[in-house]
Amino acid sequence: MKTYRSHYSTLIEKELRTMYREKTVLFSFVIIWGALLTAGLFTLLQYRQEQQRRQDANAMFVRQWEQQERNPHAAAHFGTYIFKPLYLAGAFDPGLDEYSGTTYRIEAHVQHEVDHSQVQGSDASARFGPFSISQVLQLMVPLLLMVTAAVSVTAEKEAGTLKMLLVQGRYSTAIIWSKVWAHYLLFAGILLPFFGLYFTGAAIAAGTNDLWGRSAVIVGAYLLYYLLIVVIAVSISALSSSSRSATMNVLFCWLCLSIILPKVAASQADKAFPIMPRAVFEDQVKQGYLKGLNGHDPYYERSERYLKQILQQFHADSVSQLPVDADGIIMQCHEDYRQQVFHHYYSKVAQSFSRQQSFLSRAGMLDPFIGLKRISMSMSGTDYYAHQAFYQQAQLYRDYFIRTLNMELAAHPGKSYGSYKAGPKFFRQIKKFSHKLPPVQAAVLQQRLGFVSLCTWILLAFFCLHLISKRGLFH
């Protein structure tokens, strides 16, 4: 055992020295750090511009809202906007943020969706996604790692050095695994300083402990994926007869894992669980509100019923005897019913989205790249579940916002409709929107299949490489 370990460590050292001598270390370092620094600089500039744009827009709408003097119901029609906050974690992996929208409009009688995605008007971003750090780590680094490791065994076969090592008493198992760990240590050594610098800086700038947990999960997931990639590449190299065939095989493998299978999985998810068209959804909400969810509770009958309930509550015979503005209470009753109708139909849309996400999670068991990508987006707060969390919080805020305005109108009965006007003091008292990302523990639990996929694939790859090493290197 001691002799085997000695051979093992000697072979790893030899492999690292060979890569250093052949400029593989320098080449890999320059390519990876050059791409990461370029993506990081691009991401930082884009993050600052977008953050400033949202802050300016938010400040403008807050200023307009707090300085107005008008009837609360008129103010509800005027409405306002809230913006999805930008987080430094999201700068690492933009995920779905580029496509899911950034702005939510608050308006009386209308339930809006999150709109104004950043890829609108950008054909390149819509097709290929934004150039980001995660894109480099998910596509470029695995490709470089696979191409480098793919010739690790075949190059020695072609040079005749492999037979010399075997003649000297080196075990074929030790030779193969030394190449795995040498390449893995090389790329881990190149990437870990970048991970450390980026996430330390982001955590300090964000001033929150939440980012430390997210960054630890992200780094762990990427390191697991790279270990799988290098094992696959060395396995292909050991089975190939030449460096050219090994390189072609790993390129095909990379293409399937990173491009083809994710596209196929997304397409199948759309076909298996289609989303209701927006026009159909909006028509159902409209008809459900006007005719009632059961189809036999029209709008005008509900209005009469609401008015009777208000008169009974205040023991009044007519609207003129009420100590409140009946219009404000009736409008809030209609808002409550509208919310009920909206959530009734939106639950069907959300169910389709959830089924698509479950399908993609299961697809990650067949393609570890899908699992890695979903983990990366989840920990960055840019996946579907993070978007849904923002949308739900925005809807709750809208309900509070409109209710506050209607209750203010109800508390000030006027001689004529719309005669009461609230001043800036009232509008400044309305709470501002506050958004929170789902906790790290919940995000990890949602992506548990991604971690299971990575670990399962690594175990299978280890087992296959063990069998390959046992059969010898010249079969």
N, C-alpha and C positions, 0 to 999 in steps of 0.2 A: 504493500500500500504506500509506503514511504517513497519507494522508487517510482511508483505511478504518479504520485503528487509532484515529485521532482521533475519528471518528464513533462507533466502538465504545465507547471509554472514556467519551465524552460521554453516550451513551445509557444506559450502566450507571449513571453518576452521576445522570442525570435520573431513572431508574427508582427508585433508592434514595431520592432526595429526595422523589419522589412518594409512595412507601410511608411515609416518615417523616411527611410532611405529612398523609396520610390516616389516621394513627395505626395503620397496619398493623404497624410495628415495635413500638410499645408494646403493642398487642393481642397480637401473637405472643409477645413476651417474657413478658408477664404470664401468659398461658395455659400456655406451655411450662414456664417456671420454677415456676409455681405447682403444676402437676401433678407435675413432677419432684421438687420439695421435699416435697410431700405423700407421694408414693410412697417417696421416700428416708427420710423420717421413719418411715413405717409399716414399711418394710423393716428399718430399724435397730432399732426396738423389737421386732419379731418375731424378728430375728436374735439379739438379746441374750437374749430370753426362751427361745428354743429352745436356744441355746448353754448357758445356765445349766441348763436342764432336763436336757440330755444330760450335762453335767458332773456334776450332782448324782446322776443315775442311775448313771453310770459309777463315780463315787466310792463309792456305796453297794454296788454289786456287787463292786468290787475289795476293799473293806473286809470284806465277808462272806466272800469267797474266801480272803483272806490270813489271816483270824483263825480259820479252821476247823481242826478236828482230827478227821479221819475216814479211813476206808479210801479209797484212790485211786479204786477203781471206783465206790464210792458217791458220791464227789465228782464223778466224771464224769457220773453220772446227775443229780446236783444241778445241774451245769453252771453256765453264766454267760452274760452278754450282752455284746456289743460294739456300739458305735454308730458310724454313719457320721459322720465329722467334718464340721463346718460350716466352709466357707471363705468369706472375704470376697468372692472372685470370684463365688461362688454367690449372694451377696446381690444382685448386679446382675441376674442372670437365674436364678430358681429352677428353670426348666426342668422336668425330669421328677422332681426330688427330692421334689416335693409328692405324687407318685403312686407312686414306686417303693419307698418304705419307708425306714426309718432304723435299724432294729434287726435284729441277727442273733443268734440263740440258738445257743449251743454246748452240745451234749448228746451223751452216748454213744449209739450205735446209731441215731441219727437225723440226717439231713442236712436242715437247715431252709433256708428261703428268707428273703431280706430282707423284713421285715414292718413293720407299723405305719406306714402312710403318713399324712402330715399332713392329707390331705383327708378322712380317715375321719370321718364325723359332720358334715362341712361341705358342705352341698349347693351353696352358692354357689361355693366354691373348686373343687369337682368339675366344675361346669358352665362357669365362666368363667375359672378359673385365679386365682392370687393376684394382688392388686394390687401391681405391682412397677415398678421403673424401666424394665425392658426392655419391659413392656407399654405404657408411655407412649411409648417411643421407636419401637416397632414398629407401633403402631396410631394413637395420637393425633397424633403429629408428622407422619407421612406424610399423614394426612387433612387436617390444617391446611395443610400445604404444598401439597397438590393443590388444595384449595379456593381458596387465595390466588393460586396461579399460574394457575388455570383462567380467571380473568377478566382476566388481564394484557393479552391481545391484544383480546379482545372488548370490554372497557371502552373501549379507545381507538377501536375501530371505531364504537361507539355514540355516543361523545362527538365524533367527527369529527376528533380530533387525529392519527389515524393517517395520513389523507390529507395533512394539513399537513406531517407529518414526511417523507413521500415526495416531496411537492412541493419541500421544502427540500433535496432531494438525498440524503436518508438511504436507505441500502440496506435492502431488506426483510430480507435475511439478517442484517444487523447489528441491526436492530430486534428480530427474534425471539431471536437469541442473547444480546442484552443483557438481555432479560427472564429468560432461563434463568439467566445468571450473577448477575444482581442478586438474584433470589429465593434462589438457592443460597448466595450469600455472606451474605445476611441470616440464613438459618437456621443456616448453619455458624457464623456469628459469635455467635448466641444459644446454640448447643449446645456449642461447643468449650470455653468456660470451665467449664461444668458437668462435661464429661468430664474436664477437667484437675483440677478440685477433687476430684471423686469418686475417681478412680483414684489420684491422688497420695496422698490421705488413706488409701485402702485399702492401697496398697503400703507406706506407712510403718507403718501399724498391723500389717500382716501380717509385715513384716520379711523379705520374700523378693523376690528379683529375678524370680522366675517370673511374678509378677503384672504386671510392667512389659510383658513380652512379650505376655501375654494381653490386656492393656488396649490395646496398640497395634493388635493384630489386630482387636479389637472396634470401636475407633473407626474404623479404616480401612474395615471392612465396612459400618458404618452410613453413613458419608459417601458411599461408593459407591452405596448403596441410595437415599439422598436425592437424589443427582445424577440417578439414573435416574427417580425419581418426578417431579422438577421438569421434566425433559425431556418425559416423557409428558404432564404437565399442560399445558405450554406448547404441545405439539403439538395436543392436543385443543382448546385455546383458539384456535389459529390456524385450525383446521378448522371451528370452530363459528360459527354465525350470530349467536348472542346469548349473553350471560353466563349466562342461565338454563339454556340447553341445555348450555353448557360445564360448568356446575356439576353438572347432573344426570349428565352423561357421566362426569365424574371420580369422582363418588360411586359410580356403578355399577362403574367400574374398580377403585376401592379395595375395594369389597365383594367383587368377584371375586378379586382378588389376596390380600387379607388374611383373608377369612372362608370363602368358598365353596370355592375350589380347595384350600386346605389341608385342609378337612374331607373333601372328595371323595378327595383323595390318601390320607389316613389310612384312610378307609373301604375304599378299593380295596386298600391294603396288607394290611389285616386279612383281606379276602376272598381275595386271591390267595395269601397265605401264613398260613393259620390256625395259631394256637398250640394245642398239645396241652392239653386240659383238665387242671387240676391233679389231679383225682381219678384220671384215667387214668394220668397220669405217676406218681403215688404208688403206684398198684396195680402198674404195671410194675416199679418199683424193688423193691417188696416181693416180687413173684413171682420176679424175677430173682435176688434175694438168697436166697430160700428154696429155689428149684429150680436155681439156677445160670443163667448167661447162655445156655448151650447147652440148658437144660432137662433136662440129665441129670447134674447135679452138685449134689445136694441138700445142705442145710445139715449134716445129721448125718454124711454121708460126708466132707465137708470137715473137720469137727471131728476125726474119727478120723484122717484123713490128716495134719492139723497135729500131732496128738499123737505119731504115729509119727515124724514128722520131728524133733520136739523130743527124743524119746528117743534117736534115732540120733545127733543132734548132740552130746548129752552122754554117749553110750555108757552109757545107763541101761536097766535092764530094766523099771522101774516108776516111777510118778510120785513115790513116796516117796524114790527115790534121786536125784532131780533137785536140783541146787543152786539152782534158781530156782523161782518159782511158775508152774507151767505154765498156770494160768488167765489170767494176765496176758498171756503170749505168744499163747495161743490167741485171746483176745479181740482182740488187736491184729491177728492174721491175719484174723479176721472183719471188723474195721474196714477193713483194706486191701481186702478183697474187696467190702465194701459201697461203699467209695469208687469202686472200679472199675465196679460196677454203676450207681451214681448218675451218674457221668460219662458212661457209655455212653448212657444214656437222655437225660440232660440235653443232650448234644451235639446231639440232634435238635431239642430245644426252642430251644437257642441258634442253631442253623442257621436256624430259622424267623424268629427275631428278626433275625438278620443279613440275611436276605433282605428282610424288611420295611424295614430301614434302607437297604439298597441301592436298593430301590424308591423310597423317599422322597427319596434323594439324586438319583436320576434325575428324579423329579417336580420337583425344584428347577430343572431346566433349563427346564421349562415355566412355572414360577411362581417368580420371584426372591425373593418373600417367604419361601418355604419354605427356600431356600438361606440367606437372612439369619438366619432363626430357628435353623437348625441350627448355623450358625457361632457365633451368640451363645451358645447352650447349650453347645456344645463348649468354647469359650474360658472359659466360666464354670465348667466342670467339673460340669455338671448334665445332660449328655445320656446317651443309652443306653450309650455306650462307657465313660464315666466310672463309671456305675453297675455295669457288668459288671466293670470293674477292681476296684471295691470288693468285689464279690461273690467274685471269684476270690481276692483277697488274704484275705478273711475265711475262705474254704474252706481255703486253705493253712494259715492260722493254726489253724483247727479241727483239721486233721489233725495238726499239731505238738502241739497242746494235748492231744488225746486220747492220742496216742502217748506223750507224756511221762508221763501218768498210768498208762497200762498198763505201761510199762517200770519205773516206780517200784514198781508192784505185783509185777511179775515179779522184781525184785531183792530182794524181802523175802518169801521163802516162810514161811508161817505154819503152825501146827499144825492150824488149822481155817480154813474159808473165811471171809474177811472179818475175820480177827483182827488183821491189821496195820493200824495207823492212822498216817498221816503227820501231822506237825505243821505249825504256821504257817511254820516255817523253809523247808520244802520248797515249800509253796504260794507263798511270796513269791519263790522263785527262778524260777518260770515267767515267761518273757518276756511283756511286755505287747504288745498288738496295736498295730501301727504302719501307717498308711495313707498312700499317696502317689498323687497325681493323675497321670494320664498326662502325659508331657512336652508342651510346647507344640508342638514340631515334629511329634509323632505326631498331635496333635489337628488341626493344620492339614492334614496329609496326608490324614486321614480325611475332612475336609470340603473337599477340593480341588474337587469338583464344584460346591459352593456358590460358590466364588470364580470358577470358570469361568462359571457361570450369570450372576452379577452383571456380569462384564466383557462377556460376549456380549450380554446384554440392553442394556447401555449403548452398545455399538458399533452395534447394530441401531437403537436409539432415536435415536442421533446421525445415523445415515444417513437415517432416515425424516424427521427434523426438517430435515435439509439439503435433502431433496427438496421438502418442504413450503415451505421458505423460498424455493426457486428458482422455484416455480410462482406466487409472488405471494400477497398477502394478501387479494385481493378476487375470487378465483375461486370 
